[in-house]
Amino acid sequence: MSTGLIIALIVIAAVVIIAAVMTLRARGPRRGPSLKRRFGPEYDRAVARHDGDTKAAERELTERVQRHGDLRERSLEPAQREQFEARWTAAQERFVDSPREAVAEADRLLAEVAGVRGFPDGGQYEEQLAALSVHHAHHVDGYRRVHRAAHLRAEDARDGGQGTEDMREAFVAARALFEELVKPARHGGGGHTGGRHDGGRERAELNGGRKAPARGGHMPWAMNRRQAKES
């Protein structure tokens, strides 16, 4: 074999290797560590649902990105944002006397505001949840929890041990996603970041039952633990 032919084969092999590396980098957000970074707790949940089969979980998450990764969230008008925030506050206040109705309203609100933002319609819950998981992975489980609580029959809730405290925790978890969806759009997007969530302030409100102003920050929580358990 001539020296020239050997050099040509080496060049071809190098080009193939470089192309393969570039292809793998281009697919990075859909693979392994990048998928885990993007989906966070949703990655672990998918692995657990597939009984520890990481490849199957990654295939599922990759399909979600392929279906919903290009979705562009629409901004809310100021009047829409105020209306949604007012309804959420009213649901929180209603929780003390009617926790199940409040949880159902929270579920409806999340479905509605997600639809307005451009996600699949709330009537397609599983598809809407999948799309939200791509863009708001660190908060989407709150929607899952409040939806499950809202659709659990009262007798099933008693049999399964789900009481007012469980519904309160689901409501609190759902609030993080609600705040992500109603906050003004920021340049650069990236809904799958952790976001801000003032846990210390929230715990103080829960323990003290104080109402915080509805504007300019997080939604208020209108009850404390003692009231919830007595309701």
N, C-alpha and C positions, 0 to 999 in steps of 0.2 A: 504494500500500500504506500503510495507516494506521500511525501511530507505535506504537499498542498492539500491532499484529500483529508489527511488527519486533521490539519488546521481547520478545514471547512467543517468537519464533523464536530470539532470542539466548539466552534462558533455557533453552530446550529443548536448544540446541546445547551450552551449558555443562554441563548435566546429563549429556548423552551423553558428553562429553569426560571429565568427572570419573569417570563409571562405568567408562569404558575404562581410565583410569589406575589405578583401584582394582583392576580385574580383572587388569591386568598385574602390579601389585604382589603380588596374591594368588598369582599363578603364578610369582613370582620364583624360588623354589628350583628350578624345573624349567627355567629358561631361562639361556642365555648365561653371563655372569660368575658368577651364583649356582651354576649347575651345576658350573662349573669349580672354584669354591671348595669345593663339597661333595664332589666326586669326586677332586679333585687328580690324581694320576698316572693314575687310571682314566679320567679325561676325555681325557687325551692318548692313552692306549691305544685308546680307542674311536674317536677321530678318525683315528689311524693305521690301525686296522682297516677303516675306511670310506674309505681312500685319500685322507684330507684333507678329506672331505666333512663339514664341521662340523654342518650341519643334520641329516644322517642320524645322526651320532653323538649329537647332543642328543635326537633322537627316541628312540633306543635307551635312553639314560640316563633320559629322562623316563618311559618305559614301566617301567623298573626301579623308579623311585620310586613310580609308581602301583601297582605290584604289591606292593611290599615296604615302602613308607615307613611304613605304620601298624603294622608288626610291633613287638611289645613283647617285649623280651628277658626271659626268666625268669632269676632268680638261681639260682646253684648252692648247694646245701647244703654246709656246711663239709666233711663227709665226702666228698662228691663231688669237691670242689676238691682235697682232699689226695690222693685216689685218682688223679685226672688228673695232678697234679703229679708223683706218684711214678712213674707210667708214662712221663711225658715224660723224667724224669731217667734212668730205666732205658734208654730208647731212646737218649739221648745217650751213655750209657756203652757201649752196644752198638755205637755207630758205629765205634769204633776197629777192632773185629774184623769187623763185619758191616755196612758202611755201607748196602748196599742194603736189608737187613732193617730197619735203623733208620729209613731214609727212609720205607719202607712203613708202619711203625708210626706215624710222625709224621703221615702222610696219614690213617691210620685215626683217630687221636686227634682231629685237627682236625674231621673229619666227625662224630665222635661227640659231642664237646663242643658243637659248633655245634647239633646236633640237640637236645641236652638244653637248650640255651639258648633254643630255640624257633624256630630257623631250619628251613627245609625239610630233610627227611631226607637223610642222606649218600648214599643210593642215587640221589638226583636231583642229581648233582654240579653240573651247569650252573646249575640253579635255586638250589641252595644258595649257590654262588659269587656269583650275581647278587644274592641277598638280603644276603649278607655285604658286598658292594661298596657297598650303600646305607648300611650302618651302620658299617662298618669299612674305608672306602675306602683309607685310607693304609697298611693292612697286608695287604689281601687278596691282593696279588700273591704273597706268600710261600706262601700255600696253593696258588695256581696252579702255582708253580714246584716245590713238593715233590710235588704230585699228578702233574705231568708226569714228574718223576724216578722216582717210585714205579711208574709204569705203562709206563716205557720198558724194553723187553726188553734184556737184557745185551748181545746182539750189536748191537742198534741203538744202544745207548749207546756202544759202542766205535767203531762206524762214524761216529757223529756227534761223536765227540770228547768225550763226557761221561765224565769220570773221577771219582775220589773227591773231588777239590777242588770240582767242580761240585755234587756232591751235598751236600758240607759247606755250601757257600754257600746252597743251597736250604733246607737244614735250618735254618741260622741265620736266613734271611729268614722262614721259617714260624714261628719262635719268637715274633716280635713279635705275630702274630695270636693265637697260643696264649695269651700272657700277657694280651692284651686280653680274651679270652673267659673266662679263669679268675679274673681279679681280681674282688674284691668289687664289687658294683654301687654306683655313685655317684649321688647326687641330681642330676637335671638331664639324665642320659643323654648323648646326643650321641656315639655310638660312632664317628662319622666324624671326630673330632678326631685330632690327631697322636699324642697319648699320650706317655708317657715311655718311653724306651728308652736305657739307659745304654751307649752305644757304646764309651766309653773303658774301662769295666769289662769289657765283653765282649771287646774286643781283648786286654786284659791276660790274661783267662782263656784265650783261644785261644792266645796266644803262650806262656804259662807253663804251661798245662795244669792250673791249680789248680781244685779243686772249691770252689764257694761253697755256703753253706748253702741248702737247698732251701726254707726258709720265710722269710717276711717280705721278699720282694723278687723279683728276677728268678731264673729257673731257672738252675742251673749248667750249664756246658758242660764235658764231661768228656774233652776231648782237645785237642791242639794241632796246628798245621799239619804239623809233621814226622811225628807219629804217623799222621796221616790219609794222607799220601802214601806212607808205608811199608806201610800195611795192604793 
